[in-house]
Amino acid sequence: MPYAVKSYAAHSPTSRLGLFECDRRSPRPDDVVIEILYCGVCHSDVHNVRNDWGSAQYPMVPGHEIVGCVLEVGSEVTRFKAGDHVGVGCMVESCRHCNACGKGWEQYCENGATYTYNGTDPIDGTRTYGGYSEKIVVAEHFVLKVPDGLDLAGAAPLLCAGITTYSPLRHWKVGPGSKVAIVGLGGLGHMGLKLAKAMGTEVTLFSRSPGKEADARRLGADHIVMSTDTAQMAAAVDGIDAIVLTHGSDGGGHGACARARRPGAALGRRTSFSPPDPSLRRLH
């Protein structure tokens, strides 16, 4: 039988989050029951709560940067046991048998991915509720092991901002000898900068904010370029192998992508709703 757990939910686009009891399903054979210890706050949570994207279902329990401790596992679970520290990101189910799922691209599931909250469970049709909650029940396939010794609170944003910036860096196989530019030093940009540096690349930050230089240096930036200075930008872009564009407003980033040496760019979480520069369509 489903059971109720304490959560925080939004009941309308304008309401504050308030206490709410959401139902968690009875564990299935491949399920992991997780006590939630930490959950990050992503800006997409704010967009969803405010119904900025027009698909909100209320009451809504947000949160998709979840880190917790395994309480129990189903009879078919093989990778986890009680006491393990684990993470859950933005998805909790997909069909697992289409071409996209077979390639590990569950986010492109041809039958529709099920998101951690504001989604519908494909098996029983119930609403999915996110990580602003005491517990969550998730299929083993969508649970990640958190390595021993990793700061649990610090690990939570890796489930969204981390993978958002790590994925394109891995896709373009950057590493020692590569030159990477990060556009913007916000929630995504600071993560992308640290990851690119950890991969051994030479990192340039493009920013419109002179006040962020100290933070950029502390996080490992080799070069800081003011994207409002066209001369600086023109000189800096020459020789860049990959650019991670972390915001939707231009600030010089879109033009930099079009001039990069390698014909590719990673477009991260957009913070505005205006369409990107048409020149980005030429990138592949």
Secondary structure, 3 states (H helix, E strand, C coil): CCEEEEEEEECCCCCCCEEEEEEECCCCCCEEEEEEEEECCCHHHHHHHCCCCCCCCCCECCCCCEEEEEEEECCCCCCCCCCCEEEECCEEECCCCCHHHHCCCHHHCCCCCEECCCCECCCCCCECCCCCECEEEEEHHHCEECCCCCCHHHHHHHHCHHHHHHHHHHHCCCCCCCEEEEECCCHHHHHHHHHHHHCCCEEEEEECCHHHHHHHHHHCCCEEEECCCHHHHHHHHCCCCEEEECCCCCCCHHHHHHHCCCCCEEECCCCCCCCCCHHHHHCC
